[in-house]
């Protein structure tokens, strides 16, 4: 494997260039933030209500893919895609077992989505591959694996396009919140050995930041304080020192918004309960955005940027009184 930085597929690269004309990239201060609003969409078809689903954009099918999650009474294992207008259920011949808090990210070398772990009343350590070209799931059989984990931070490596994994949670382990970093090789998991590692955590904010060629993480559940911000450059972790630190939050949703050149974080739980704030990482600082309208309070929503329709999409989550199945986009008013 060459250690040269991977290149975005042409469709994503073109989409980024086009969307940059729709918004003004965020500056270093809240005053520089453009006027934005969340708008609820009304797709003719939607997945049933749920929280803690795995969701990611698939450049091959040019759709957002959603899998599983949980309701108040059961774990789910259905697969749905979103084309910018409507949701469509995909009836795959084989499907992963039901789960919540499984994590999914796109692996550029294999051109497939990788999903790892989760929880179904016990912790899972399986790896599943979704092929957008055939709309099928295949279970991988890696020689090595991070082991059963829920709420791990899964993301596309900024240098080589591989799927990397950090942290997670398993209360049956001696170290409940590991600080390990792993990389998917296409057939197995390989443990990396960065010189520095963040505090162990699960279910925190994690987002690719192509503008800075790194990945940012913040918050999450942990035995140690996680109200901090770290970046991963493909080789090592670096703690950042923003002027404003996003509050400690977990069970949140995160996605990169090319129009703003920022990683956005919506919803989740704080110490005081669920919330509906929108935060943006500019590469050096956190800015709390002030949308004209916001979705209702929730934790465990799913969020991804749809490069085909150039929309930041948020779905579902656990509301104050019930699980949700609403779909929202962030846009200019």
Order of alpha helices (4+ residues) and beta strands (2+ residues): alpha-beta-beta-beta-beta-beta-beta-beta-beta-beta-beta-beta-beta-beta-beta-beta-beta-beta-beta-beta-beta-beta-beta-beta-beta
